[in-house]
Amino acid sequence: MARRRRRPPAMRAPSAKGSKGVMAQLQKMQDEMAQAQDSLAEERLTVTAGGGAITIIITGDERIESVEIDPDLLDPEEQEMLQDMLVAAFNQAVEQVKELTSTRMGSLTAGLGLPGLAGLGL
């Protein structure tokens, strides 16, 4: 008669008791993530480009609040340079918000051992 091998713990179906614990943990994580997202919306990042000639204030939920431009850049002959600096400043601001979001949300999902969450920026 063939011996039946037991599955490793990671491959076993969760028990009802274990499922309740996992569900409670997931609900707690969902609540914490919602709080973190609300907190991020309140964050403000100030980003400069062109040696401080352009200043952008962006929120943690990627909304531009203000753009300040050094008056010397408003010369019509400098239009192309101004446009290039604005693009660089916006991209830098969005990248900084993504890093902030990844840091905040990553701390919530760390230790769960759920594959694929790291790649989602959570």
A tleap script that builds the chain and sets N, CA, C and O, in Angstrom:
source leaprc.protein.ff14SB
mol = sequence {
  NMET ALA ARG ARG ARG ARG ARG PRO PRO ALA
  MET ARG ALA PRO SER ALA LYS GLY SER LYS
  GLY VAL MET ALA GLN LEU GLN LYS MET GLN
  ASP GLU MET ALA GLN ALA GLN ASP SER LEU
  ALA GLU GLU ARG LEU THR VAL THR ALA GLY
  GLY GLY ALA ILE THR ILE ILE ILE THR GLY
  ASP GLU ARG ILE GLU SER VAL GLU ILE ASP
  PRO ASP LEU LEU ASP PRO GLU GLU GLN GLU
  MET LEU GLN ASP MET LEU VAL ALA ALA PHE
  ASN GLN ALA VAL GLU GLN VAL LYS GLU LEU
  THR SER THR ARG MET GLY SER LEU THR ALA
  GLY LEU GLY LEU PRO GLY LEU ALA GLY LEU
  GLY CLEU
}
set mol.1.N position { 0.841 -1.175 0.000 }
set mol.1.CA position { 0.000 0.000 0.000 }
set mol.1.C position { 0.892 1.246 0.000 }
set mol.1.O position { 1.846 1.350 0.772 }
set mol.2.N position { 0.561 2.163 -0.867 }
set mol.2.CA position { 1.359 3.373 -0.986 }
set mol.2.C position { 1.121 4.289 0.203 }
set mol.2.O position { 0.002 4.460 0.686 }
set mol.3.N position { 2.224 4.867 0.649 }
set mol.3.CA position { 2.098 5.822 1.756 }
set mol.3.C position { 1.668 7.172 1.221 }
set mol.3.O position { 2.162 7.638 0.194 }
set mol.4.N position { 0.778 7.768 1.905 }
set mol.4.CA position { 0.278 9.087 1.505 }
set mol.4.C position { 1.178 10.137 2.144 }
set mol.4.O position { 1.387 10.142 3.358 }
set mol.5.N position { 1.704 11.020 1.312 }
set mol.5.CA position { 2.566 12.071 1.844 }
set mol.5.C position { 1.730 13.282 2.220 }
set mol.5.O position { 0.782 13.651 1.526 }
set mol.6.N position { 2.101 13.879 3.322 }
set mol.6.CA position { 1.422 15.112 3.756 }
set mol.6.C position { 1.970 16.289 2.974 }
set mol.6.O position { 3.162 16.355 2.672 }
set mol.7.N position { 1.104 17.195 2.659 }
set mol.7.CA position { 1.520 18.409 1.964 }
set mol.7.C position { 2.239 19.324 2.950 }
set mol.7.O position { 1.933 19.334 4.142 }
set mol.8.N position { 3.196 20.092 2.438 }
set mol.8.CA position { 3.833 21.086 3.309 }
set mol.8.C position { 2.788 22.104 3.756 }
set mol.8.O position { 1.788 22.301 3.064 }
set mol.9.N position { 3.000 22.755 4.900 }
set mol.9.CA position { 2.011 23.710 5.423 }
set mol.9.C position { 1.586 24.775 4.422 }
set mol.9.O position { 0.420 25.170 4.401 }
set mol.10.N position { 2.504 25.241 3.600 }
set mol.10.CA position { 2.170 26.301 2.648 }
set mol.10.C position { 1.208 25.822 1.568 }
set mol.10.O position { 0.551 26.642 0.927 }
set mol.11.N position { 1.113 24.500 1.352 }
set mol.11.CA position { 0.262 23.974 0.292 }
set mol.11.C position { -1.067 23.437 0.811 }
set mol.11.O position { -1.933 23.050 0.026 }
set mol.12.N position { -1.227 23.415 2.102 }
set mol.12.CA position { -2.475 22.908 2.666 }
set mol.12.C position { -3.575 23.957 2.550 }
set mol.12.O position { -3.315 25.160 2.566 }
set mol.13.N position { -4.782 23.482 2.436 }
set mol.13.CA position { -5.929 24.395 2.408 }
set mol.13.C position { -6.062 25.019 3.795 }
set mol.13.O position { -5.904 24.323 4.798 }
set mol.14.N position { -6.349 26.322 3.868 }
set mol.14.CA position { -6.470 26.964 5.178 }
set mol.14.C position { -7.671 26.417 5.938 }
set mol.14.O position { -8.714 26.110 5.361 }
set mol.15.N position { -7.493 26.305 7.236 }
set mol.15.CA position { -8.611 25.875 8.071 }
set mol.15.C position { -9.562 27.045 8.259 }
set mol.15.O position { -9.212 28.190 7.970 }
set mol.16.N position { -10.759 26.761 8.740 }
set mol.16.CA position { -11.733 27.826 8.976 }
set mol.16.C position { -11.171 28.825 9.974 }
set mol.16.O position { -11.334 30.034 9.811 }
set mol.17.N position { -10.505 28.317 11.014 }
set mol.17.CA position { -9.918 29.202 12.014 }
set mol.17.C position { -8.830 30.073 11.391 }
set mol.17.O position { -8.750 31.270 11.664 }
set mol.18.N position { -7.995 29.460 10.552 }
set mol.18.CA position { -6.926 30.206 9.886 }
set mol.18.C position { -7.467 31.212 8.891 }
set mol.18.O position { -6.914 32.300 8.737 }
set mol.19.N position { -8.547 30.853 8.217 }
set mol.19.CA position { -9.150 31.761 7.244 }
set mol.19.C position { -9.676 33.019 7.909 }
set mol.19.O position { -9.553 34.117 7.367 }
set mol.20.N position { -10.265 32.852 9.090 }
set mol.20.CA position { -10.779 34.029 9.805 }
set mol.20.C position { -9.637 34.957 10.178 }
set mol.20.O position { -9.764 36.179 10.092 }
set mol.21.N position { -8.523 34.374 10.592 }
set mol.21.CA position { -7.361 35.188 10.945 }
set mol.21.C position { -6.805 35.932 9.753 }
set mol.21.O position { -6.443 37.105 9.844 }
set mol.22.N position { -6.743 35.231 8.631 }
set mol.22.CA position { -6.239 35.859 7.406 }
set mol.22.C position { -7.182 36.972 6.962 }
set mol.22.O position { -6.737 38.053 6.577 }
set mol.23.N position { -8.478 36.707 7.015 }
set mol.23.CA position { -9.453 37.732 6.618 }
set mol.23.C position { -9.360 38.958 7.523 }
set mol.23.O position { -9.443 40.093 7.053 }
set mol.24.N position { -9.189 38.723 8.814 }
set mol.24.CA position { -9.058 39.842 9.751 }
set mol.24.C position { -7.792 40.631 9.450 }
set mol.24.O position { -7.787 41.861 9.503 }
set mol.25.N position { -6.718 39.910 9.133 }
set mol.25.CA position { -5.461 40.577 8.808 }
set mol.25.C position { -5.596 41.387 7.520 }
set mol.25.O position { -5.101 42.511 7.438 }
set mol.26.N position { -6.259 40.823 6.524 }
set mol.26.CA position { -6.465 41.542 5.267 }
set mol.26.C position { -7.348 42.771 5.467 }
set mol.26.O position { -7.090 43.818 4.873 }
set mol.27.N position { -8.381 42.659 6.292 }
set mol.27.CA position { -9.253 43.804 6.572 }
set mol.27.C position { -8.469 44.906 7.270 }
set mol.27.O position { -8.623 46.087 6.961 }
set mol.28.N position { -7.619 44.500 8.224 }
set mol.28.CA position { -6.798 45.485 8.935 }
set mol.28.C position { -5.855 46.181 7.968 }
set mol.28.O position { -5.692 47.400 8.016 }
set mol.29.N position { -5.224 45.388 7.076 }
set mol.29.CA position { -4.312 45.964 6.097 }
set mol.29.C position { -5.067 46.914 5.168 }
set mol.29.O position { -4.551 47.979 4.825 }
set mol.30.N position { -6.276 46.545 4.758 }
set mol.30.CA position { -7.070 47.405 3.885 }
set mol.30.C position { -7.392 48.729 4.582 }
set mol.30.O position { -7.322 49.791 3.962 }
set mol.31.N position { -7.739 48.667 5.852 }
set mol.31.CA position { -8.018 49.890 6.614 }
set mol.31.C position { -6.769 50.761 6.722 }
set mol.31.O position { -6.832 51.980 6.561 }
set mol.32.N position { -5.625 50.113 6.999 }
set mol.32.CA position { -4.375 50.868 7.119 }
set mol.32.C position { -3.981 51.495 5.792 }
set mol.32.O position { -3.467 52.613 5.757 }
set mol.33.N position { -4.222 50.771 4.692 }
set mol.33.CA position { -3.896 51.315 3.374 }
set mol.33.C position { -4.784 52.514 3.055 }
set mol.33.O position { -4.312 53.497 2.484 }
set mol.34.N position { -6.045 52.446 3.410 }
set mol.34.CA position { -6.953 53.581 3.181 }
set mol.34.C position { -6.489 54.793 3.980 }
set mol.34.O position { -6.514 55.918 3.481 }
set mol.35.N position { -6.064 54.560 5.225 }
set mol.35.CA position { -5.556 55.659 6.050 }
set mol.35.C position { -4.280 56.231 5.443 }
set mol.35.O position { -4.090 57.447 5.429 }
set mol.36.N position { -3.406 55.360 4.943 }
set mol.36.CA position { -2.159 55.824 4.333 }
set mol.36.C position { -2.443 56.643 3.077 }
set mol.36.O position { -1.782 57.652 2.831 }
set mol.37.N position { -3.415 56.216 2.286 }
set mol.37.CA position { -3.773 56.971 1.078 }
set mol.37.C position { -4.342 58.337 1.444 }
set mol.37.O position { -4.035 59.331 0.784 }
set mol.38.N position { -5.158 58.398 2.477 }
set mol.38.CA position { -5.686 59.689 2.931 }
set mol.38.C position { -4.551 60.580 3.408 }
set mol.38.O position { -4.526 61.780 3.131 }
set mol.39.N position { -3.615 59.982 4.127 }
set mol.39.CA position { -2.466 60.732 4.625 }
set mol.39.C position { -1.613 61.247 3.468 }
set mol.39.O position { -1.144 62.384 3.496 }
set mol.40.N position { -1.416 60.414 2.458 }
set mol.40.CA position { -0.632 60.829 1.290 }
set mol.40.C position { -1.279 62.018 0.583 }
set mol.40.O position { -0.579 62.913 0.109 }
set mol.41.N position { -2.590 62.031 0.511 }
set mol.41.CA position { -3.288 63.138 -0.144 }
set mol.41.C position { -3.014 64.460 0.563 }
set mol.41.O position { -3.089 65.527 -0.047 }
set mol.42.N position { -2.695 64.384 1.852 }
set mol.42.CA position { -2.405 65.596 2.629 }
set mol.42.C position { -0.941 66.026 2.520 }
set mol.42.O position { -0.605 67.156 2.872 }
set mol.43.N position { -0.072 65.144 2.039 }
set mol.43.CA position { 1.354 65.447 1.905 }
set mol.43.C position { 1.576 66.452 0.782 }
set mol.43.O position { 0.853 66.449 -0.214 }
set mol.44.N position { 2.571 67.303 0.944 }
set mol.44.CA position { 2.954 68.261 -0.080 }
set mol.44.C position { 4.448 68.120 -0.315 }
set mol.44.O position { 5.231 68.108 0.634 }
set mol.45.N position { 4.845 68.012 -1.581 }
set mol.45.CA position { 6.249 67.972 -1.945 }
set mol.45.C position { 6.557 69.205 -2.771 }
set mol.45.O position { 5.800 69.572 -3.670 }
set mol.46.N position { 7.670 69.836 -2.459 }
set mol.46.CA position { 8.127 70.989 -3.232 }
set mol.46.C position { 9.311 70.535 -4.063 }
set mol.46.O position { 10.300 70.036 -3.527 }
set mol.47.N position { 9.210 70.708 -5.380 }
set mol.47.CA position { 10.227 70.243 -6.312 }
set mol.47.C position { 10.690 71.428 -7.136 }
set mol.47.O position { 9.879 72.229 -7.602 }
set mol.48.N position { 12.006 71.535 -7.315 }
set mol.48.CA position { 12.540 72.621 -8.130 }
set mol.48.C position { 13.291 72.051 -9.323 }
set mol.48.O position { 13.791 70.926 -9.282 }
set mol.49.N position { 13.363 72.837 -10.373 }
set mol.49.CA position { 14.118 72.472 -11.572 }
set mol.49.C position { 14.799 73.730 -12.094 }
set mol.49.O position { 14.424 74.850 -11.746 }
set mol.50.N position { 15.802 73.522 -12.933 }
set mol.50.CA position { 16.505 74.664 -13.521 }
set mol.50.C position { 17.201 75.513 -12.473 }
set mol.50.O position { 17.219 76.740 -12.569 }
set mol.51.N position { 17.780 74.847 -11.458 }
set mol.51.CA position { 18.499 75.591 -10.424 }
set mol.51.C position { 17.587 76.468 -9.590 }
set mol.51.O position { 18.025 77.494 -9.070 }
set mol.52.N position { 16.345 76.089 -9.453 }
set mol.52.CA position { 15.393 76.849 -8.650 }
set mol.52.C position { 14.563 77.824 -9.454 }
set mol.52.O position { 13.759 78.569 -8.893 }
set mol.53.N position { 14.749 77.829 -10.767 }
set mol.53.CA position { 14.000 78.757 -11.615 }
set mol.53.C position { 12.526 78.367 -11.696 }
set mol.53.O position { 11.667 79.216 -11.935 }
set mol.54.N position { 12.236 77.081 -11.496 }
set mol.54.CA position { 10.852 76.597 -11.514 }
set mol.54.C position { 10.622 75.821 -10.230 }
set mol.54.O position { 11.424 74.964 -9.859 }
set mol.55.N position { 9.522 76.127 -9.554 }
set mol.55.CA position { 9.146 75.426 -8.329 }
set mol.55.C position { 7.737 74.889 -8.500 }
set mol.55.O position { 6.821 75.613 -8.891 }
set mol.56.N position { 7.579 73.597 -8.199 }
set mol.56.CA position { 6.272 72.951 -8.298 }
set mol.56.C position { 5.921 72.389 -6.933 }
set mol.56.O position { 6.766 71.802 -6.259 }
set mol.57.N position { 4.679 72.569 -6.530 }
set mol.57.CA position { 4.170 71.918 -5.325 }
set mol.57.C position { 3.154 70.886 -5.784 }
set mol.57.O position { 2.188 71.207 -6.476 }
set mol.58.N position { 3.392 69.625 -5.384 }
set mol.58.CA position { 2.552 68.501 -5.783 }
set mol.58.C position { 2.104 67.765 -4.529 }
set mol.58.O position { 2.854 67.667 -3.558 }
set mol.59.N position { 0.878 67.247 -4.555 }
set mol.59.CA position { 0.359 66.509 -3.407 }
set mol.59.C position { 0.739 65.036 -3.532 }
set mol.59.O position { 1.171 64.582 -4.592 }
set mol.60.N position { 0.576 64.311 -2.456 }
set mol.60.CA position { 0.882 62.895 -2.438 }
set mol.60.C position { -0.023 62.063 -3.321 }
set mol.60.O position { 0.286 60.907 -3.609 }
set mol.61.N position { -1.135 62.631 -3.753 }
set mol.61.CA position { -2.000 61.900 -4.684 }
set mol.61.C position { -1.840 62.438 -6.110 }
set mol.61.O position { -2.755 62.364 -6.931 }
set mol.62.N position { -0.647 62.980 -6.375 }
set mol.62.CA position { -0.208 63.396 -7.712 }
set mol.62.C position { -1.009 64.537 -8.317 }
set mol.62.O position { -1.239 64.551 -9.526 }
set mol.63.N position { -1.436 65.485 -7.508 }
set mol.63.CA position { -2.143 66.669 -8.000 }
set mol.63.C position { -1.199 67.862 -7.895 }
set mol.63.O position { -0.640 68.120 -6.829 }
set mol.64.N position { -1.023 68.583 -8.987 }
set mol.64.CA position { -0.183 69.775 -8.972 }
set mol.64.C position { -0.975 70.893 -8.313 }
set mol.64.O position { -2.085 71.214 -8.736 }
set mol.65.N position { -0.390 71.485 -7.270 }
set mol.65.CA position { -1.067 72.590 -6.580 }
set mol.65.C position { -0.616 73.948 -7.090 }
set mol.65.O position { -1.422 74.869 -7.220 }
set mol.66.N position { 0.678 74.071 -7.380 }
set mol.66.CA position { 1.138 75.359 -7.880 }
set mol.66.C position { 2.425 75.201 -8.675 }
set mol.66.O position { 3.180 74.241 -8.514 }
set mol.67.N position { 2.642 76.188 -9.541 }
set mol.67.CA position { 3.856 76.268 -10.339 }
set mol.67.C position { 4.334 77.709 -10.254 }
set mol.67.O position { 3.590 78.640 -10.560 }
set mol.68.N position { 5.577 77.883 -9.838 }
set mol.68.CA position { 6.173 79.228 -9.798 }
set mol.68.C position { 7.321 79.260 -10.797 }
set mol.68.O position { 8.134 78.338 -10.864 }
set mol.69.N position { 7.372 80.339 -11.572 }
set mol.69.CA position { 8.395 80.479 -12.605 }
set mol.69.C position { 9.150 81.781 -12.368 }
set mol.69.O position { 8.551 82.842 -12.188 }
set mol.70.N position { 10.462 81.679 -12.372 }
set mol.70.CA position { 11.308 82.864 -12.235 }
set mol.70.C position { 10.973 83.812 -13.386 }
set mol.70.O position { 10.980 83.388 -14.542 }
set mol.71.N position { 10.682 85.081 -13.104 }
set mol.71.CA position { 10.299 86.039 -14.161 }
set mol.71.C position { 11.320 86.146 -15.287 }
set mol.71.O position { 10.951 86.454 -16.420 }
set mol.72.N position { 12.596 85.897 -15.000 }
set mol.72.CA position { 13.618 85.982 -16.049 }
set mol.72.C position { 13.406 84.934 -17.142 }
set mol.72.O position { 13.896 85.098 -18.259 }
set mol.73.N position { 12.683 83.866 -16.830 }
set mol.73.CA position { 12.435 82.817 -17.823 }
set mol.73.C position { 11.268 83.140 -18.741 }
set mol.73.O position { 11.013 82.402 -19.692 }
set mol.74.N position { 10.567 84.211 -18.480 }
set mol.74.CA position { 9.394 84.545 -19.277 }
set mol.74.C position { 9.745 85.331 -20.540 }
set mol.74.O position { 8.854 85.820 -21.235 }
set mol.75.N position { 11.016 85.449 -20.832 }
set mol.75.CA position { 11.491 86.078 -22.056 }
set mol.75.C position { 11.085 85.191 -23.238 }
set mol.75.O position { 11.373 83.995 -23.223 }
set mol.76.N position { 10.430 85.742 -24.255 }
set mol.76.CA position { 9.984 84.926 -25.394 }
set mol.76.C position { 11.119 84.126 -26.044 }
set mol.76.O position { 10.879 83.055 -26.601 }
set mol.77.N position { 12.335 84.632 -25.978 }
set mol.77.CA position { 13.464 83.912 -26.566 }
set mol.77.C position { 13.821 82.662 -25.752 }
set mol.77.O position { 14.534 81.789 -26.246 }
set mol.78.N position { 13.339 82.571 -24.527 }
set mol.78.CA position { 13.635 81.443 -23.641 }
set mol.78.C position { 12.476 80.446 -23.563 }
set mol.78.O position { 12.468 79.570 -22.699 }
set mol.79.N position { 11.503 80.579 -24.461 }
set mol.79.CA position { 10.297 79.738 -24.403 }
set mol.79.C position { 10.628 78.247 -24.442 }
set mol.79.O position { 10.099 77.484 -23.634 }
set mol.80.N position { 11.481 77.824 -25.351 }
set mol.80.CA position { 11.795 76.395 -25.477 }
set mol.80.C position { 12.491 75.877 -24.221 }
set mol.80.O position { 12.188 74.780 -23.754 }
set mol.81.N position { 13.411 76.652 -23.679 }
set mol.81.CA position { 14.097 76.235 -22.454 }
set mol.81.C position { 13.105 76.139 -21.295 }
set mol.81.O position { 13.182 75.210 -20.492 }
set mol.82.N position { 12.183 77.086 -21.202 }
set mol.82.CA position { 11.164 77.058 -20.158 }
set mol.82.C position { 10.295 75.806 -20.291 }
set mol.82.O position { 10.003 75.145 -19.294 }
set mol.83.N position { 9.893 75.487 -21.486 }
set mol.83.CA position { 9.071 74.296 -21.702 }
set mol.83.C position { 9.823 73.033 -21.279 }
set mol.83.O position { 9.251 72.155 -20.633 }
set mol.84.N position { 11.087 72.945 -21.638 }
set mol.84.CA position { 11.890 71.784 -21.257 }
set mol.84.C position { 12.014 71.683 -19.733 }
set mol.84.O position { 11.921 70.589 -19.176 }
set mol.85.N position { 12.222 72.805 -19.068 }
set mol.85.CA position { 12.345 72.794 -17.606 }
set mol.85.C position { 11.037 72.421 -16.930 }
set mol.85.O position { 11.035 71.732 -15.910 }
set mol.86.N position { 9.921 72.876 -17.497 }
set mol.86.CA position { 8.616 72.505 -16.932 }
set mol.86.C position { 8.389 70.998 -17.026 }
set mol.86.O position { 7.933 70.372 -16.069 }
set mol.87.N position { 8.705 70.427 -18.169 }
set mol.87.CA position { 8.558 68.979 -18.332 }
set mol.87.C position { 9.431 68.249 -17.312 }
set mol.87.O position { 8.974 67.305 -16.668 }
set mol.88.N position { 10.668 68.677 -17.164 }
set mol.88.CA position { 11.579 68.044 -16.203 }
set mol.88.C position { 11.054 68.183 -14.780 }
set mol.88.O position { 11.111 67.233 -14.000 }
set mol.89.N position { 10.549 69.354 -14.444 }
set mol.89.CA position { 10.040 69.583 -13.085 }
set mol.89.C position { 8.810 68.727 -12.805 }
set mol.89.O position { 8.705 68.138 -11.729 }
set mol.90.N position { 7.887 68.648 -13.747 }
set mol.90.CA position { 6.686 67.820 -13.552 }
set mol.90.C position { 7.061 66.353 -13.394 }
set mol.90.O position { 6.555 65.665 -12.507 }
set mol.91.N position { 7.949 65.881 -14.260 }
set mol.91.CA position { 8.362 64.479 -14.174 }
set mol.91.C position { 9.064 64.177 -12.853 }
set mol.91.O position { 8.841 63.124 -12.255 }
set mol.92.N position { 9.896 65.084 -12.404 }
set mol.92.CA position { 10.591 64.902 -11.130 }
set mol.92.C position { 9.587 64.901 -9.973 }
set mol.92.O position { 9.713 64.106 -9.042 }
set mol.93.N position { 8.608 65.777 -10.030 }
set mol.93.CA position { 7.599 65.835 -8.969 }
set mol.93.C position { 6.797 64.540 -8.898 }
set mol.93.O position { 6.568 64.013 -7.809 }
set mol.94.N position { 6.370 64.028 -10.042 }
set mol.94.CA position { 5.599 62.787 -10.066 }
set mol.94.C position { 6.455 61.621 -9.568 }
set mol.94.O position { 5.964 60.768 -8.828 }
set mol.95.N position { 7.713 61.577 -9.961 }
set mol.95.CA position { 8.605 60.500 -9.516 }
set mol.95.C position { 8.784 60.531 -7.993 }
set mol.95.O position { 8.817 59.479 -7.354 }
set mol.96.N position { 8.899 61.712 -7.418 }
set mol.96.CA position { 9.049 61.814 -5.969 }
set mol.96.C position { 7.784 61.352 -5.245 }
set mol.96.O position { 7.870 60.722 -4.191 }
set mol.97.N position { 6.623 61.657 -5.798 }
set mol.97.CA position { 5.373 61.191 -5.194 }
set mol.97.C position { 5.298 59.670 -5.269 }
set mol.97.O position { 4.868 59.028 -4.311 }
set mol.98.N position { 5.707 59.090 -6.381 }
set mol.98.CA position { 5.696 57.628 -6.509 }
set mol.98.C position { 6.611 56.985 -5.468 }
set mol.98.O position { 6.259 55.965 -4.875 }
set mol.99.N position { 7.781 57.579 -5.247 }
set mol.99.CA position { 8.704 57.050 -4.239 }
set mol.99.C position { 8.088 57.147 -2.846 }
set mol.99.O position { 8.188 56.211 -2.053 }
set mol.100.N position { 7.453 58.276 -2.549 }
set mol.100.CA position { 6.798 58.454 -1.251 }
set mol.100.C position { 5.683 57.430 -1.072 }
set mol.100.O position { 5.560 56.816 -0.012 }
set mol.101.N position { 4.879 57.251 -2.101 }
set mol.101.CA position { 3.781 56.287 -2.042 }
set mol.101.C position { 4.314 54.876 -1.840 }
set mol.101.O position { 3.797 54.126 -1.012 }
set mol.102.N position { 5.335 54.517 -2.584 }
set mol.102.CA position { 5.917 53.181 -2.469 }
set mol.102.C position { 6.455 52.940 -1.068 }
set mol.102.O position { 6.278 51.856 -0.513 }
set mol.103.N position { 7.103 53.930 -0.498 }
set mol.103.CA position { 7.643 53.798 0.853 }
set mol.103.C position { 6.525 53.614 1.872 }
set mol.103.O position { 6.584 52.719 2.715 }
set mol.104.N position { 5.510 54.462 1.790 }
set mol.104.CA position { 4.413 54.397 2.764 }
set mol.104.C position { 3.598 53.118 2.633 }
set mol.104.O position { 3.308 52.459 3.632 }
set mol.105.N position { 3.231 52.766 1.411 }
set mol.105.CA position { 2.391 51.598 1.199 }
set mol.105.C position { 3.197 50.308 1.367 }
set mol.105.O position { 2.665 49.297 1.824 }
set mol.106.N position { 4.469 50.344 1.001 }
set mol.106.CA position { 5.312 49.163 1.145 }
set mol.106.C position { 5.476 48.749 2.589 }
set mol.106.O position { 5.590 47.560 2.888 }
set mol.107.N position { 5.490 49.722 3.491 }
set mol.107.CA position { 5.630 49.380 4.905 }
set mol.107.C position { 4.393 48.656 5.418 }
set mol.107.O position { 4.475 47.914 6.397 }
set mol.108.N position { 3.264 48.858 4.780 }
set mol.108.CA position { 2.030 48.177 5.194 }
set mol.108.C position { 1.991 46.730 4.727 }
set mol.108.O position { 1.467 45.861 5.423 }
set mol.109.N position { 2.539 46.477 3.561 }
set mol.109.CA position { 2.459 45.129 3.002 }
set mol.109.C position { 3.699 44.294 3.299 }
set mol.109.O position { 3.708 43.092 3.033 }
set mol.110.N position { 4.744 44.908 3.844 }
set mol.110.CA position { 5.958 44.165 4.173 }
set mol.110.C position { 5.642 43.070 5.189 }
set mol.110.O position { 4.845 43.264 6.107 }
set mol.111.N position { 6.257 41.962 5.011 }
set mol.111.CA position { 6.066 40.873 5.965 }
set mol.111.C position { 4.867 39.997 5.695 }
set mol.111.O position { 4.703 38.965 6.345 }
set mol.112.N position { 4.026 40.378 4.759 }
set mol.112.CA position { 2.868 39.526 4.452 }
set mol.112.C position { 3.291 38.334 3.606 }
set mol.112.O position { 2.653 37.281 3.635 }
set mol.113.N position { 4.376 38.511 2.852 }
set mol.113.CA position { 4.845 37.421 2.029 }
set mol.113.C position { 3.911 37.104 0.881 }
set mol.113.O position { 3.883 35.972 0.396 }
set mol.114.N position { 3.148 38.089 0.440 }
set mol.114.CA position { 2.229 37.874 -0.681 }
set mol.114.C position { 2.954 38.194 -1.976 }
set mol.114.O position { 3.350 39.340 -2.186 }
set mol.115.N position { 3.138 37.214 -2.848 }
set mol.115.CA position { 3.858 37.456 -4.091 }
set mol.115.C position { 3.115 38.445 -4.966 }
set mol.115.O position { 1.886 38.451 -5.026 }
set mol.116.N position { 3.894 39.285 -5.646 }
set mol.116.CA position { 3.291 40.205 -6.593 }
set mol.116.C position { 2.979 41.579 -6.026 }
set mol.116.O position { 2.836 42.526 -6.800 }
set mol.117.N position { 2.866 41.733 -4.708 }
set mol.117.CA position { 2.539 43.052 -4.165 }
set mol.117.C position { 3.686 44.029 -4.348 }
set mol.117.O position { 3.455 45.215 -4.584 }
set mol.118.N position { 4.919 43.552 -4.245 }
set mol.118.CA position { 6.069 44.442 -4.394 }
set mol.118.C position { 6.081 45.087 -5.771 }
set mol.118.O position { 6.427 46.262 -5.902 }
set mol.119.N position { 5.711 44.338 -6.791 }
set mol.119.CA position { 5.696 44.867 -8.144 }
set mol.119.C position { 4.574 45.849 -8.412 }
set mol.119.O position { 4.583 46.538 -9.432 }
set mol.120.N position { 3.616 45.919 -7.516 }
set mol.120.CA position { 2.491 46.836 -7.683 }
set mol.120.C position { 2.752 48.193 -7.072 }
set mol.120.O position { 1.916 49.090 -7.185 }
set mol.121.N position { 3.900 48.368 -6.422 }
set mol.121.CA position { 4.189 49.626 -5.766 }
set mol.121.C position { 3.399 49.799 -4.496 }
set mol.121.O position { 3.226 50.925 -4.030 }
set mol.122.N position { 2.920 48.727 -3.927 }
set mol.122.CA position { 2.145 48.802 -2.689 }
set mol.122.C position { 3.031 48.543 -1.499 }
set mol.122.O position { 2.559 48.564 -0.362 }
savepdb mol mol.pdb
quit
